[in-house]
Amino acid sequence: MKRTSLAGGPTEIVVPVCLAGVAAFAVSAAAIGSSDLAARSALGGPLLLLALAVAAEHLPVPLFEHRMVSLAYVFEIAAAVLYGPAIAVAVAALTVAFASDSYLLRKPPVRVLFNMSSAGMAAGAAGLAAAALGGQEHLLIAVSAAAATFLMVNLTVTTAVIAAVTNDSFKRLVLATLRGVAVPFSLAVSVVPLFVLAWADSRLVALTAVIPLAGIGLHLLTLDRSRESMRLALTDPLTGLGNRRHFDERLRRELDRAEAGGGPLSLVVIDLNRLKGVNDRFGHEAGDRLLRDAAACLRQGGEAFRFGGDEFALVLPGTSRREAEQVVGAARLRLASVETEDGLSAGAAFGVATYPEVVRDALVRAADQAAYRDKPVG
């Protein structure tokens, strides 16, 4: 899972997690030092799992919303099922310690300790869950319980800090993260039972589980690159808004929905008043700044697009003409506050057209004509 790296977070969360982590490390070290555990594990296996986890930590893959995560948790959950909570805590904590962004305390110590603590607690809880449900004797149940426990502990701890720092809703963040990670997490963890079964007979054979894991990582990387290519193809590079192609696709899709559901859809076309004059007097860099500032204002009004030049559009599904006029009034005020290089208000002309008052094929033309009529005379 994604390691959190929030130093200086809320002490009411960070301090208890770090204290719990230190306690878990101490208990695990004492257990590993006992002769029974040392004889059973021989430590060679856990060290190999640690090496695999560290390698995975150094080779993250894209997951969702352009976040990069490691698949180290696969080997940490395997350690929990194979060797129990003590070894799992050690493997997870040391994996974080030797991660590329933690090694030799390149990050502040509190960050490293918090990350180690949250990872160790998640892995230790996974080991306890696996042991409680029969361990390797009931392998599928044990792996499922370990994986679910690992995910929920990790998610709860890290999301609590993020929610406190950003003042966002804990529930919303948890649900959003689960939607993004549930499927790839499950796919990656699906190799753990095979890995554990092969481990007892031949660790070399068990290592072949890395092949489908690498395939999952490659698949996620390919998907991310495909999404990024599509995003770039549909985005205006200057403003970050959707481009004309994106607008056409989005408008067609929303009009289809409006036709099927019988609801309204409003389109707003916006023409900046002074872009040409700004370009002529102050250069294209000043014009680009004006476009970016205008785009920032329009983002707040709905789904915004840039046609090109000084033309923008807002697509407002489920919005009547009257409601669209209210959106226009707010956007007009925001744009009026944008000043050009000579200190004058940028301003813009707005045109509204609403389906089904206007037939779909004439919607863009009607909004464009309304914007033309809204332009200042002279």
C-alpha positions in Angstrom: 0.0 0.0 0.0 1.0 3.6 -0.3 3.2 4.7 2.6 2.2 7.9 4.3 4.9 10.4 4.7 3.3 13.1 6.7 5.7 14.5 9.3 4.4 17.0 11.8 1.0 15.6 11.5 -1.6 15.7 14.3 0.2 14.5 17.5 -3.0 12.8 18.7 -2.6 10.3 15.9 1.2 10.3 15.1 2.4 9.8 18.7 0.1 6.9 19.6 0.9 5.2 16.3 4.7 5.6 16.8 4.4 4.4 20.4 2.4 1.4 19.3 4.9 0.7 16.6 7.9 0.8 19.0 6.0 -1.6 21.3 5.3 -3.9 18.4 9.0 -3.8 17.4 10.1 -4.7 20.9 7.7 -7.6 21.2 8.7 -8.9 17.8 12.4 -8.6 18.6 11.9 -10.6 21.8 9.9 -13.3 20.0 12.5 -13.5 17.1 15.2 -13.8 19.7 13.6 -16.8 21.3 15.1 -20.1 20.4 11.9 -21.8 19.3 11.1 -19.1 16.7 14.7 -18.9 15.5 14.9 -22.6 15.0 11.5 -22.7 13.2 12.2 -19.9 10.8 15.9 -20.3 10.4 15.7 -16.6 9.5 16.9 -17.3 5.9 13.4 -17.4 4.6 12.3 -14.1 6.3 15.5 -12.4 5.0 14.6 -13.5 1.5 11.1 -12.1 1.9 12.6 -8.9 3.2 14.8 -8.6 0.1 11.8 -9.2 -2.2 9.8 -6.6 -0.3 12.6 -4.0 -0.4 13.0 -4.7 -4.2 9.3 -4.1 -4.7 9.4 -1.0 -2.6 12.1 0.4 -5.0 10.0 -0.4 -8.0 6.6 1.2 -7.4 3.7 0.9 -9.9 0.9 3.4 -10.6 -2.4 2.6 -8.9 -5.0 5.4 -9.1 -5.1 9.2 -9.4 -1.4 9.0 -10.6 -0.3 7.6 -7.2 2.7 5.3 -7.2 2.6 2.4 -4.8 4.8 -0.6 -4.1 3.7 -4.2 -4.2 5.8 -4.9 -1.1 2.6 -5.8 0.8 2.4 -9.1 -1.1 5.6 -10.3 0.5 4.7 -8.8 3.9 1.3 -10.6 3.9 3.2 -13.8 2.8 5.5 -13.3 5.8 2.5 -13.0 8.1 1.0 -16.3 6.9 4.3 -18.2 6.7 6.0 -17.0 9.9 3.5 -15.2 12.0 3.1 -11.7 13.4 6.6 -11.2 14.8 8.4 -11.9 11.6 5.8 -10.0 9.7 6.3 -6.9 11.8 10.1 -7.0 11.3 9.8 -7.6 7.5 7.3 -4.7 7.0 9.1 -2.2 9.3 12.6 -3.0 7.8 11.1 -2.7 4.3 10.1 0.9 5.0 13.5 1.6 6.6 15.3 0.5 3.5 12.9 2.2 1.1 14.5 4.6 -1.4 12.9 7.6 0.4 13.7 6.5 3.9 17.1 4.9 3.7 19.7 6.5 5.9 17.0 8.8 7.2 16.8 10.9 4.2 13.4 11.9 5.5 13.0 13.3 9.0 13.1 10.5 11.6 9.5 11.1 12.7 8.3 10.3 9.2 10.4 7.2 9.0 9.2 6.0 12.4 5.6 6.7 11.6 5.8 4.8 8.3 7.6 1.9 9.9 5.1 1.8 12.7 2.0 1.9 10.5 3.5 -0.8 8.2 4.6 -3.0 11.1 1.2 -2.7 12.9 -0.6 -3.7 9.6 1.7 -6.7 9.0 1.5 -7.8 12.7 -2.3 -7.6 12.7 -2.3 -9.6 9.5 -0.2 -12.2 11.1 -2.5 -12.4 14.1 -5.5 -12.7 11.8 -3.9 -15.5 9.8 -2.9 -17.4 12.9 -6.4 -17.1 14.4 -7.9 -18.7 11.3 -5.7 -21.7 11.1 -2.7 -20.3 9.2 -1.3 -22.6 6.5 -3.7 -25.4 7.4 -6.6 -23.2 6.1 -4.6 -21.3 3.6 -7.2 -19.4 1.5 -9.1 -18.3 4.6 -5.9 -17.3 6.4 -4.6 -15.3 3.4 -8.0 -13.6 2.9 -8.1 -12.6 6.6 -4.5 -11.4 6.6 -4.9 -9.3 3.4 -8.2 -7.7 4.6 -6.7 -7.0 8.0 -3.5 -5.5 6.5 -5.5 -3.3 4.2 -7.9 -2.0 6.8 -5.2 -1.3 9.5 -2.9 0.5 6.9 -5.8 2.4 5.4 -7.3 3.5 8.8 -4.0 4.8 10.2 -2.8 6.6 7.1 -6.2 8.0 6.2 -6.7 9.3 9.7 -3.5 11.4 9.4 -4.3 12.6 5.9 -7.9 13.6 6.9 -6.6 15.5 9.9 -4.0 17.4 7.9 -6.2 18.2 5.0 -9.5 18.7 7.0 -11.1 16.3 4.6 -13.7 13.7 5.5 -12.2 10.5 6.8 -15.1 8.5 5.4 -14.9 10.0 2.0 -11.1 9.5 1.8 -11.5 5.8 2.9 -14.2 5.1 0.4 -12.3 6.9 -2.4 -9.1 5.0 -1.7 -11.0 1.7 -1.5 -12.5 2.3 -4.9 -9.1 2.8 -6.3 -7.2 0.0 -4.6 -9.6 -2.8 -4.0 -9.3 -4.5 -7.4 -5.5 -4.2 -7.9 -4.9 -5.0 -4.3 -6.9 -8.2 -4.6 -5.2 -9.1 -7.9 -1.8 -8.8 -6.3 -2.7 -10.6 -3.2 -4.1 -13.5 -5.2 -0.6 -14.8 -5.8 0.1 -15.2 -2.1 -1.6 -18.6 -1.6 0.5 -20.1 -4.5 3.6 -18.4 -3.1 3.0 -19.9 0.3 2.3 -23.4 -1.0 5.4 -23.4 -3.1 7.6 -21.9 -0.3 7.7 -25.1 1.8 8.8 -27.3 -1.1 11.1 -24.9 -3.0 11.8 -21.3 -2.5 13.1 -21.1 -6.1 9.8 -22.3 -7.3 8.0 -19.9 -5.0 10.0 -17.1 -6.6 8.1 -17.8 -9.9 5.2 -16.1 -8.2 7.1 -12.9 -8.9 6.3 -13.4 -12.6 2.6 -12.9 -12.4 3.2 -10.1 -9.9 5.5 -8.4 -12.3 2.8 -8.9 -15.0 0.2 -7.2 -12.7 2.6 -4.3 -12.2 3.3 -4.0 -16.0 -0.5 -4.1 -16.6 -1.1 -1.3 -14.1 1.8 0.7 -15.7 0.3 0.2 -19.2 -3.1 1.3 -18.0 -1.7 4.4 -16.4 0.2 5.3 -19.5 -2.9 4.8 -21.6 -4.9 7.0 -19.3 -2.3 9.6 -19.3 -2.1 9.6 -23.2 -5.8 9.9 -23.3 -5.8 12.7 -20.8 -3.2 14.6 -22.8 -5.1 14.0 -26.1 -8.2 15.6 -24.4 -6.6 18.4 -22.5 -5.6 22.0 -23.6 -1.9 22.1 -22.5 -2.0 25.8 -21.6 -5.0 25.9 -19.3 -5.4 22.3 -18.3 -9.1 22.4 -19.4 -10.6 20.0 -21.8 -9.9 20.8 -25.4 -12.4 20.9 -28.3 -12.3 17.2 -28.9 -13.1 16.5 -25.2 -15.9 19.1 -25.4 -17.5 17.5 -28.4 -17.4 14.0 -26.8 -18.6 15.2 -23.4 -21.5 17.3 -24.9 -22.6 14.4 -27.1 -22.6 12.1 -24.1 -24.6 14.5 -21.9 -27.1 15.3 -24.7 -27.7 11.5 -25.1 -28.4 11.3 -21.4 -30.6 14.4 -21.5 -32.6 12.9 -24.4 -33.0 9.6 -22.6 -33.9 11.1 -19.2 -35.9 14.1 -20.4 -33.8 16.5 -18.3 -32.4 19.8 -19.3 -28.8 20.5 -20.3 -27.3 24.0 -20.6 -24.3 25.1 -22.6 -22.4 28.3 -21.9 -20.0 29.8 -24.4 -17.6 32.4 -23.2 -15.5 34.8 -25.2 -12.8 36.8 -23.5 -13.0 40.5 -24.3 -9.4 41.6 -24.3 -7.1 38.7 -25.2 -6.1 40.1 -28.7 -5.4 43.5 -27.2 -3.3 42.0 -24.4 -1.3 39.9 -26.9 -0.7 42.9 -29.2 0.3 45.3 -26.4 2.1 43.1 -23.9 3.0 40.0 -25.8 1.8 36.4 -25.8 3.2 35.6 -22.3 0.8 38.1 -20.9 -2.0 36.7 -23.0 -1.2 33.2 -21.8 -1.4 34.4 -18.2 -4.8 35.9 -18.9 -6.0 32.6 -20.4 -4.8 30.6 -17.3 -6.4 33.1 -14.9 -9.7 32.9 -16.9 -9.5 29.1 -16.8 -9.1 29.1 -13.1 -12.2 31.2 -12.7 -14.3 29.0 -15.1 -13.3 25.7 -13.4 -15.5 26.8 -10.4 -18.6 27.1 -12.6 -18.9 23.6 -14.0 -17.0 21.4 -16.4 -15.0 23.8 -18.4 -13.4 23.5 -21.8 -11.2 25.7 -24.1 -12.2 25.7 -27.7 -9.0 27.5 -28.7 -8.1 31.2 -28.9 -10.2 33.2 -26.5 -13.2 30.9 -26.5 -14.3 28.7 -23.6 -17.4 26.7 -22.8 -19.2 25.3 -19.7 -21.3 22.1 -20.0 -24.0 22.0 -17.3 -25.9 18.7 -17.2 -29.3 18.8 -15.4 -29.2 22.6 -15.4 -32.1 24.8 -16.6 -31.6 28.1 -18.4 -32.4 30.0 -15.2 -29.9 28.0 -13.2 -27.3 28.5 -16.0 -27.8 32.2 -15.9 -27.0 32.1 -12.1 -23.8 30.2 -13.0 -23.0 32.8 -15.6 -23.5 35.7 -13.1 -21.1 34.2 -10.7 -18.5 33.4 -13.4 -18.9 36.9 -14.8 -18.1 38.4 -11.4 -15.0 36.2 -11.0 -13.7 37.1 -14.5 -14.3 40.8 -13.8 -11.8 40.5 -10.9 -9.1 39.3 -13.3 -6.9 42.2 -14.3 -4.7 42.4 -17.4 -1.2 43.9 -17.5 -2.7 47.5 -17.8 -4.8 47.0 -14.7 -8.1 46.8 -16.5 -10.7 44.1 -16.0 -10.5 41.2 -18.4 -14.2 40.6 -18.8 -16.0 38.3 -21.1 -19.1 37.8 -23.2 -21.4 34.9 -22.2 -24.0 33.1 -24.2 -26.4 30.5 -22.9 -28.4 27.8 -24.7 -30.5 25.1 -23.1 -31.7 21.8 -24.4 -34.5 20.9 -25.1 -35.5 24.6 -25.6 -32.9 24.5 -28.4 -32.6 21.3 -30.5 -29.3 19.5 -29.9 -27.8 20.1 -33.4 -28.3 23.9 -32.9 -27.2 24.1 -29.3 -23.5 25.2 -29.9 -24.5 27.7 -32.6 -27.3 29.2 -30.4 -24.9 29.7 -27.4 -22.2 31.1 -29.7 -24.7 33.6 -31.2 -25.8 34.6 -27.7 -22.2 35.2 -26.7 -21.7 37.4 -29.8 -24.7 39.5 -28.8 -23.2 39.9 -25.3 -20.0 41.4 -26.6 -19.4 45.1 -25.8 -20.1 47.4 -28.7 -16.9 48.8 -30.2 
